[in-house]
Amino acid sequence: MKHQVELSEGLSRRVDRLAERTTLTRSQIIEDALSHGRSLAWQEKWVAGVQAGLDDAEAGNFASEEEIAAVLTKYSQG
């Protein structure tokens, strides 16, 4: 069963902007927030982080082998 929810104009605009930046529909964004506890602010931050990573990759900014080794060493279980 589907229900309609009324949102404030500001919140509705944020959901619309997030839908434009992703492949998700408005309903999917709202359902994700309610089902998984991912607030709209969390979703916006996550999408911005993914976009920043894609922009870096397109600019050729990748971690060096030394940087990767340092992270793997830091978080290794050994």
PEDA-V171740 format. One record per run of one state. SS is the DSSP state (H for helix, E for strand, C for the rest). FROM is the first residue (numbers start at 1). TO is the last residue. If there is no record, write none. Layout:
ss=SS from=FROM to=TO
ss=SS from=FROM to=TO
This chain:
ss=C from=1 to=8
ss=H from=9 to=21
ss=C from=22 to=25
ss=H from=26 to=36
ss=C from=37 to=39
ss=H from=40 to=58
ss=C from=59 to=64
ss=H from=65 to=74
ss=C from=75 to=78
